[in-house]
C-alpha cells in the first residue's frame, strides 16, 4: 500500500513533520489507512483516515485539536479539498443538516484523526480503555475489530512503530456481529438526512453497500482491500444468483459518478430502499453461510 496521489503524499509528509516537531518524543505511531492508501482517494470526494498513538493520554485532546487545525492550514496550501470532504468540517446552509453531520462526526463517521494513548489501546483484546464514550461504543455497537483490520490490511506507517503486526489475524465472534451495525447505521442516517439533502442521503446509501461488503468479508476472515476488489470477492463468494449483483455493480458505478448525477427524490428513495434490501439480504446469507442454516 502506498499514497499514489503526490500532493496528498506531500500533505501527509508535512503534517507528520509538523506534528512530531510540535510534540517531540510523544508520538508512538502515525498510521494512514483507507482510500488514501488503496489508490481510491479522489480530490474533492474522499476524506482521510488516520490513527495517532501517543504516550500521554492527557494530550489526546490537545493533539487532536492541533491536527484538526493543521489540516485546514495545509489543505489550503495543497488544495486537496479535505475541508469539504471530512465530516468534521462540513458546513451547509441548513442548520439541521449541520447538526446531523456534527452528530455523525461524534459517532466517528468522516473523522480524519483518531488520537489514542498507547496505554488505552489493547490491540489483542480489541479494547480501548480509560475513555467512557469510546469504551461504551466499542463494547456495544462499534466493532473495534473491524477498525483494526482496516488498519492491518490497508494501513501504512508514516511515523514510528509498526502497530499493524500487533493486530491479531482472527477476532472474536462478537466483533463480527457488531460490525454489521456500521452499514445499518449509515442507512438509517441516509433516511434521516433525506428530507434535508437527497444528494447526501444518496451518497450515504451508496457507501452503506460497500460498508456491508466490508462487514461480510471481515466476518468471513477475508482480507480487506479496494472497493472494486471487495465487490469482486463478494460476487465470487456468493455468486450472482444469491445477491442482487446488478445493484452492487451499479452502486460501484454510482460511487464514481454520484457527485455529477442529476437525480430526483423518487430515484433516491428507491435506491435507498433497494440498498436497505441488499444490505440486510447480504447479512442474512452470510449468517446462513457461517452457521450452515
N, C-alpha and C positions, 0 to 999 in steps of 0.2 A: 504494500500500500504506500502511495506517495501523494503529495499535493501536486496535481497536474496543472493547476492554474498558477502561472508565475506571479501574478500580482497578489493573489491570496497567499502564496508561499512567502513573498516578501513581507506582507502584512503580518503573518503569524510569526515570522522570524523577529521583526521589530517589536511586536507585542511581548514576546517572551524575553527578549533582551531588556526591555524597559522594566518588565515585572521583576526579573532577577536582580536588576540593578537597584530597584527600589526596595526590594526585600531580600538582600543577600543572605545566604545560608538558611533561608526559611522555606524555600520551595523544594519539596521532595521529588515530585514528578509532575510533569505537564503533558497531558495526552490529548491529542486531537483525534476525533473519530467521526463516523457518519459520512455524509455525502462529500465532504471536503477531502476525504481520503480514498473514496471509491471511484472517483472520476465523474461523479454525477453532479457536482456542485455547479450551479449556474448563477452568474451575477444577476442580482435583482430578483431572484426567485428562491435561492437557497440561503439558509442560515448557517451557523457553525455550532459544533458541539465539542466542548472541552471539559475535561475533569482536571482539577488542580489539587494535588495532595500536598498539604503543608505540615509543618511541625507543630505549630502552636494554635490550638483551637480558638483562642481568644482573638486571633487575627482573621478568622474566616470572613466576617462581615466587612472588615476593612479592605481585605484583598479583593473580595467580590465587587465592592463599590469601586475600587481603583481600576479593576479590569473593565467594569461597565462603562466608566468614564473614558478610559483609554481607548476602548473600542470606537467610540464616537469620534475621537480625535484622529485616529489612524484610518477610520473609514472615510473621513473627509479627504485625507491625504491620498489614499489609494482608490477612492471612488468605487467601492465594492457594493454599495447599497445595502450593507448589513443592517443599518438603522431602519431599513424598510422591511426587512425580512425576519429579523429576530423579534419574537413576540414582546420581549421586554421593552422595546422602543416604539411599538406600533401606536400610531395616533390617527384617529379618523375625525370626521365632523360630527359623529354621533356619540354622545357621552355614554349611552348604554352599551354600545359596541366596544368602546374603550374599556369599560368596566369588565366586560366579558373577556377581552384579551388580557387584561391585567390579572383576572382570576386564573386564566389558563396558564399564565406565566408562573403564578404561585403554585400551580399544580405541575410545574416543570415541563410545560409544552413550550418549545421555542426559546428556552433559557440558554444563552450561549455558554455560561460558565457555571460549573458545579464545583464549589470550593469546599473541601473537607479535610480535616486533620488526620494524620496517619493513625492516631490512637482511637479515632472514631470509626474508621473503616476496617471492618472484618471481612476480608475478601473470601476467605474459605467458609465462613459462617453465613455469608450473604446478609450482613447486618451493618447498620450504621448506628453507632451508639451516641449518647450524650446530646441528642437533638430530638426533642419530643415530637415535633411536627414530622420530620423525616422518618423517625423510628416508627411512629404510628402508621404512616403511609406505607412504608416498606413491609410492615408486618400484616397489613390488611389487604389493600387493593393494588399496591405498586410492586412490581417484580424487580427487585434489585438484581436478581439473577440474569434477567434478560438484558438489563442495562449493562451489566458487566460483560456479558457475552458479546454485545455490540462492540465494546471496547476491545475485547480479546481478539475479535475477528477483523475489525475494521480500523482499530486504533494505530496511530504512530506516535512514538515518543519524541516530543520536541525538546524535552529537557529532563535530566535526572534519571531516576530509577525506572527500569522497565517493569512495571507492575503487571503487565499482561501475563507473564509466565507464572504469576502467583494466583491467577484466577483459575479455579477448577474447571475441568472439561465437562463434568457432569454436575447437575444441580438437583436439589430436592423436588419432588413432585409438586409440592405446594407452590413453588416458584413458577412452575409451568402453568398451573391453574390461574395464579394471579396475573400472569402475562396477558391472558385473554381480555382483561378489563381495559387494556390500553386502547384497542380498536373500538370496543363498545363505548367507552367514554368519549372518544373522538367523534363517533357517530352521534352520540347524544348531544354533544356540543354543536354539531352541524345543524341539528333541528332547533336548538336554542338561538343560534346565530341567524338562521334563515329569514325571519321576519325583518331583520335589520340589514342584512347583506347576503343575498342569494349567492353571489360570487364567492364570498368567503366560505359560505356553507358548502358549496360545491367543492372547493379546494380541500376542506376538511374531510368530506366524504371520499374524495379520490385517495387521499392519504390513508384513510382508515382501511381500505382494501389491502394496501401494502403492509400496513402495520399488522394486519391479520395474518398475512403470509409470513411475516417475521415471527409472530407468536407461534404459528404452527411448526415452522422449521425449528424453532427453539424447543418446542415440546417434543419434537422427534429427534432431538440431539444432532441436528444438521447444522453445518457452519453457515453463518450469515455473511452476505456479500453484497453485490449491487442489486438494485431493484429488478432489473431485467433478468439477472441470473437466478434470483429468488423466484420470480414468476415461472421461469423455465423449470426450476426444481419442483415447484408446486404442481405444475401440469404433468411433469414426469411421474411424480409420486402417486397422484390421484387419477390421472387420465382425464381426458376432456369430457368423458361421459358423466363423471361423478360431480363435477363442479361446473359452474357457468363460466366456461373458459372464454367465451366471447366477451362477457362483461369484464373479465380480468384483463384481457388483451386490449379492449377499448380503453380501459382505465389507464393502462400503460401509455397509450397514445395521448389521453387527456392530461396526463402528468406533464407532458412536454408542451401541450398547446393550450392548456386551460386559461392562461393569462390573456390570450388573444382571442378566445372564443366569444362569440355572441350567443347568449342563451337567455331563454325566458324562464319565468318561475316554474312553469309546468314541467319543462325539461329537467330543471334542477331537482324538484321534489321527486320526480320519477326516478332520477338517478340515485338520489339519497335512499329511497325505499329499496331499490334494486341492490344497492351496496349493503344495506342492512340485511337483506335476504342472503346475499353472498357470504357476508362475514359469519353470520350465525350458521349458515349451511356448512361452511368450511370447518368451523369449530365442531359441528356435530359429526361430520365424517372423520375428523381427526380423533375424536373420542372413540368412535367405533373402531378405528384402526388401532388405537392404543390399548383398548380393553377387549378387542375382538368381539364386539357386541353383535 
